[in-house]
């Protein structure tokens, strides 16, 4: 599963999760910083990525349009980068099951 981290998450997370989520990246590495959510959504669709974000706009978009792309919505508020990294790493099995479920669009992690 390839994750695409939204700009509200640190790009420093990517190297720390690549062993579990090969091919993952940050919007910054694709020149998608300060870009309209629609463009990020379309990019994720085209590249077969699952978006990871704390942005409620992506949550709403996922509810309206479904998938692809799938969305991992982080409801963690302001927290250290290490917390986000640990959340993604410790929930690998859950994220893998989510990715494999053809009917799932959104996974909310607290």
Secondary structure by P-SEA (a helix, b strand, c coil): cbbbbcccccccccccccccccccccccccccccccaaaaaaaaaaabbbbbcccaaaaaaaaaccccccccccccccccaaaaaaaaaaaaaaaaaaaacccccccccc
